[in-house]
């Protein structure tokens, strides 16, 4: 049985470096959802158009994700991560200078291109450094950075109320550019010559077509694809419209609604990714399907949580449901790359995650846009939270049928 002592010396250092990148990744993409009032006051638009700002990001992000994952499989994962961080941080800074809806939409599309390269490369790099008995926890620790970033996204609304909507984009854009320079000196790919369990296969013959054929020819990966897509529906419904829901249903200010929607959710999710990671790693010592079973349990709990949050007439109950959802759904988030590692060829991990992102973010973008269309039609946005609850239960049922690839094929 492998132990942490046999991991490369930098295995946990890499997770720490990527923690900050993950934080910036989600902060930059989410904060616009928490400053709707300030953005619309400065650049007039309908609610459907405001939803489109997130949707276009997701659709571009989705479309580029398989190719972005392939780049991380074909070339240096660390260099792809650094280039991605620098590019999206520069675009975040440029977003602050938009003065029309068209310009704002264009910067969001460009951000989708640049951010698409990060997650597949980062999770694959973590999988390279960490073997089965630490992989879920390592992903969980990295996910806490994403949770903190999404939680800090609520600062966007707070800063917008005091200094204008574009100030946050200037601030965090510069911070990301500076951190990309730091990463250039410290982030490295997994060492060659290590045991195959966590050594990246650097193969110049890796081809996108061969990767897609390998992934899509296995039933388990197809099930994972639909599973991740349904999770995208639920996840982006909450991220895209919960701040607005709390603002209008409970009469919170823009800043308070944004901080509540992201803060309570991500605080609970932060605990969830660690609990889900440790639980799956320990259980995997006796049951190889543990990274599949732990999310199954979590989603069965998360579904009633988001249903409560979207229908409760009292703010404390709504926030309690939101936290229950965040805690339990995080079991799925922290175990996605471990699940992918169970059902795919290790040469194509980043490409595989990119394909999963294609499905998830396409569905997520449609969900956010649908929320805006519902509001324009004067239909309560809590309908979309009810749909999210159903999608979580369906995704849990799909998990039940996923089986790991035989060891000879993995």
Rosetta blueprint (number, residue, H / E / L):
1 X L
2 X L
3 X L
4 X H
5 X H
6 X H
7 X L
8 X L
9 X L
10 X L
11 X H
12 X H
13 X H
14 X H
15 X H
16 X H
17 X H
18 X H
19 X H
20 X H
21 X H
22 X H
23 X H
24 X H
25 X H
26 X H
27 X H
28 X H
29 X H
30 X H
31 X H
32 X H
33 X H
34 X H
35 X L
36 X H
37 X H
38 X H
39 X H
40 X H
41 X H
42 X H
43 X L
44 X L
45 X L
46 X L
47 X H
48 X H
49 X H
50 X H
51 X H
52 X H
53 X H
54 X H
55 X H
56 X H
57 X H
58 X H
59 X H
60 X H
61 X H
62 X H
63 X H
64 X H
65 X H
66 X H
67 X H
68 X H
69 X H
70 X H
71 X H
72 X H
73 X H
74 X H
75 X L
76 X L
77 X H
78 X H
79 X H
80 X H
81 X H
82 X H
83 X H
84 X H
85 X H
86 X H
87 X H
88 X H
89 X H
90 X H
91 X H
92 X H
93 X H
94 X H
95 X H
96 X L
97 X L
98 X L
99 X L
100 X L
101 X H
102 X H
103 X H
104 X H
105 X H
106 X H
107 X H
108 X H
109 X H
110 X H
111 X H
112 X H
113 X H
114 X H
115 X H
116 X H
117 X H
118 X H
119 X H
120 X H
121 X H
122 X H
123 X H
124 X H
125 X H
126 X H
127 X H
128 X H
129 X H
130 X L
131 X L
132 X H
133 X H
134 X H
135 X H
136 X H
137 X H
138 X H
139 X H
140 X H
141 X H
142 X H
143 X H
144 X H
145 X H
146 X H
147 X H
148 X H
149 X H
150 X H
151 X H
152 X H
153 X L
154 X L
155 X H
156 X H
157 X H
158 X H
159 X H
160 X H
161 X H
162 X H
163 X H
164 X L
165 X L
166 X L
167 X H
168 X H
169 X H
170 X H
171 X H
172 X H
173 X H
174 X H
175 X H
176 X H
177 X H
178 X H
179 X H
180 X H
181 X H
182 X H
183 X H
184 X H
185 X H
186 X H
187 X L
188 X L
189 X L
190 X L
191 X L
192 X L
193 X L
194 X L
195 X L
196 X L
197 X L
198 X L
199 X L
200 X L
201 X L
202 X L
203 X L
204 X L
205 X L
206 X L
207 X L
208 X H
209 X H
210 X H
211 X H
212 X H
213 X H
214 X H
215 X H
216 X H
217 X L
218 X L
219 X H
220 X H
221 X H
222 X H
223 X H
224 X H
225 X H
226 X H
227 X H
228 X H
229 X H
230 X H
231 X H
232 X H
233 X H
234 X H
235 X H
236 X H
237 X H
238 X H
239 X H
240 X H
241 X H
242 X H
243 X H
244 X H
245 X H
246 X H
247 X H
248 X H
249 X H
250 X L
251 X L
252 X L
253 X L
254 X H
255 X H
256 X H
257 X H
258 X H
259 X H
260 X H
261 X H
262 X H
263 X H
264 X H
265 X H
266 X H
267 X H
268 X H
269 X H
270 X H
271 X H
272 X H
273 X H
274 X H
275 X H
276 X H
277 X H
278 X H
279 X H
280 X H
281 X H
282 X H
283 X H
284 X L
285 X L
286 X L
287 X L
288 X L
289 X L
290 X H
291 X H
292 X H
293 X H
294 X H
295 X H
296 X H
297 X H
298 X H
299 X H
300 X H
301 X H
302 X H
303 X H
304 X H
305 X H
306 X H
307 X H
308 X H
309 X H
310 X H
311 X H
312 X L
313 X L
314 X L
315 X H
316 X H
317 X H
318 X H
319 X H
320 X H
321 X H
322 X H
323 X H
324 X H
325 X H
326 X H
327 X H
328 X H
329 X H
330 X H
331 X H
332 X H
333 X H
334 X H
335 X L
336 X H
337 X H
338 X H
339 X H
340 X H
341 X H
342 X H
343 X H
344 X L
345 X L
346 X H
347 X H
348 X H
349 X H
350 X H
351 X H
352 X H
353 X H
354 X H
355 X H
356 X H
357 X H
358 X H
359 X H
360 X H
361 X H
362 X H
363 X H
364 X H
365 X H
366 X H
367 X H
368 X H
369 X H
370 X H
371 X H
372 X H
373 X H
374 X H
375 X H
376 X H
377 X L
378 X L
379 X L
380 X L
381 X L
382 X H
383 X H
384 X H
385 X H
386 X H
387 X H
388 X H
389 X H
390 X H
391 X H
392 X H
393 X H
394 X H
395 X H
396 X H
397 X H
398 X H
399 X H
400 X L
401 X L
402 X L
403 X L
404 X L
405 X L
406 X L
407 X L
408 X L
409 X L
410 X L
